Amino acid sequence: MEKVFGVDTLVSRSELKEFVRRNDIAGLTNLGFHFLALGGSGTLIYLSLGKFWLVPAMFIHGVIIAFLFAPMHETSHGTAFRTRWLNELVFRFISVIYISPPIFFRYFHAAHHTYTQIPGKDPDVVMPNPGTWTRYLSYISSLPFWKRNFTWFFSHACGQVSKRDSWYIPKDELPRIYREVRVMLSVYAVLATVSIVTSSTILLYYWLIPRVMGEPIMRWIRVTEHCGCEESANLLKNTRTTRAASWFHLLFWNMSYHAEHHLSPAVPFHALPHLHKRIGNNLHPVGKGYLAVHSEVLSNIRNRLYPPSKISHNQSGTDRI
């Protein structure tokens, strides 16, 4: 395998210290904005009840819920807040809303960072080469996402981890992983029971239905992060940063600066724009926008053009969505 290119090839360690400082205020401000947006979209649903624009309102609300992936992801790295207990509290709370097991996700995502774009090793490859229309549409539908997450929940609740995931999970963490899922399923069961007993549709209208409606947008966004990038250990080329509007960066917790994030996962979200200014000229590719990246991805599928691979591998078993 070729040399792994990290941020230390571009920024000195002394300079990097300025980028990795965590900040409770920045995290709370962004989190406050996110929940304010959820409050606004939730109000829109309330005002739309019984009207024809209820479905669009639920979709908007669902998209904002789907964007909770960003703070869940940031807290999984422990970089959203300087205060550790606050970071862990938010991580677990948002994971319940997003319907994702937090401890397991942390290890799953750590493996993705360790083996980014390495076929057969990266557990979160979006669309391995060769890309096809079926893989593209399947991923964006979010059906594989829900199948994967429900498999996690029910297999872990039964005290099992699949062979495809067991290699990156420390054995002494398995009891915690099993326990957290059982607790989460208990919480969901209580919420469902209360809703049924009280004949309440609040959870359906303000959480579950919007949650399902919004996830395809998050899948659509996440296609841009690595799809069509080089299959290699070179972090300057295997991950894509995509330009976006300021409001998008705010709602997505600056995860559009995805190459910078992979180069140094210890850099908190609020410092990624500054890191981009420092090293952005060294990154390839940099997407001109989300529509532009998808246009490129679809063009590559149509013309059967594949990004270069610097790794010898057997394609079998690499379709890890």
C-alpha positions, 0 to 999 in steps of 0.5 A: 500500500502506498504512503498515507498522506495526512494533514502532517504533510501540509501543516506543521504540528505546531500550526495544527494545534491552533486548528484542533482546539475545541469550543463548547460555545461553537458547538452549542451555537450550532446545535441551537441553530439546528434545533431552532430550524427543527422547531421552525419546520415542526411549526410548519407541520402544525400549521399544515395539519389537515391541508394539502401542503402537510406532505411538503412540510413533513418533507422539509422537517424530515430533511432537517432531521436527516441533517442531524447526522452531522452533529451525531457524526461530529460528537462521535469524534468527540470534537463537537464540544470541549466538555466531554460529558456534554459531547457524549450526552448530545451524541447519545440523544441525537443517535436516538432521534437519528435511529443509530446505535452510538457506540457501534457507530463510533467504531464503524465510523473509525474503521471508515476513517482508518481504511477510507476507500480501501475496497474490502476494508472500508465498511462505509464505501458508498458505491465501489467501482464500477459504479452502476445505475442500480447502485446509485439509485439504491443508495439514494433510496435509503433502503440499504441504509434502513436495512443496515441499521435495523440489522444492527439493532436486532442482531445486537439486541440478540447478542450478535455482531455480523462477521463483516463488522466483528473485525473492527469491534473490540471484544470487550466493547460488545457487552456495551454495544448489546446493552445500548441497543436494548436500552434504545429499543426499550425507549422506542417501545415505551414511546410506541406504547404511550402513543398507542394508549393515548391515540397520539400521532405526534411521533408519526407526524413530527418524527417517524414519517419525516425521518423516513422521508428526509433520509434520501436527501442525506444519502444524496449528499453523502454520495459526494464525499468519496464516490468517484474519488481515487481508491487509495490511501492518499487522503488528498485524493480519496475524499472530496470537499464540495463547495456549498452555500453558507446556510448549508455549511451551518446546517451540515456542521461544515462536513462539506469540507470532507477532505479536510475532515479526513486529513485530520478528524481531530479538527472540530467542525468550526475550524474546518473552513480555516483549515480549508483556506490553509490546505485547500489548494492541495486537494483533488477533487474539490466539487464545484457544488452538489449538483455538479458532483452528481452530474459528474458521477452520473456521467461517469456511470453513463460512460463507464469511466472509473476513478484510478485505483492504486490498490490491487483488490478483488471486487467481491465483497466490497459493496459495503453500504 
